[in-house]
Amino acid sequence: MNIYKAIIADDEEWAIKDLLAIIDWKKQGFEIVKTTTNSNEVLEILKNAANIEIYETNEKVYISVKPLE
């Protein structure tokens, strides 16, 4: 099974903690490489580190999957 690298980011720390608690990321094939509440940090990290992005803006959740290079 492929292991995908993921970053979890939200402006609310509790939301990040809840996502980490309710999903068995490793069992689903993901390695969480970073969690952050800093949007600028996310943009910099995403350039190189993640295959999947999960983020929320204005009460909408977005998921983006990038293929391995």
Steps between C-alpha positions, in 0.01 A plus 500: 500500500623850419552735791386854430645798686240740636483834677207591719444872540222703653481832679349315799732271694205294626401413141847362431493295820157362413611397149802324647281323756210381282695361205756222512723672244764227490240228442359708213845530340599849614797640685424836664816700435383824659214665683472877520268794557722731294376543141829646376686197633258271316561668167876461535481137608255399229747586229698184579365289781145378447301279269167598649368828634198530730400850591201707597411854409176677574340183638576295185739205503726440201705192420767496231704196401824542304665207321845384603774641281 
